[in-house]
Amino acid sequence: MDSLGKRLKNIRKLNSMTQIEFAKLIGVSQGTLSDLEKDRCKPSLDTLVSIRKEFKVDVNWLITGD
């Protein structure tokens, strides 16, 4: 099963975005996005809401993969 970080990276790749572009859109630094994609940290609620709003993804799916 994919991790939250892999799902984030997948969303970014499907939208043909660099880490810098994606990070700016969801309101985090590129370094933070890198850590999120590598599952070194978990996204804040604000970050999850931004991802949902910008990319129309289900937050449940993002968190659990279901």
Secondary structure, 3 states (H helix, E strand, C coil): CCCHHHHHHHHHHHCCCCHHHHHHHHCCCHHHHHHHHCCCCCCCHHHHHHHHHHHCCCHHHHHHCC
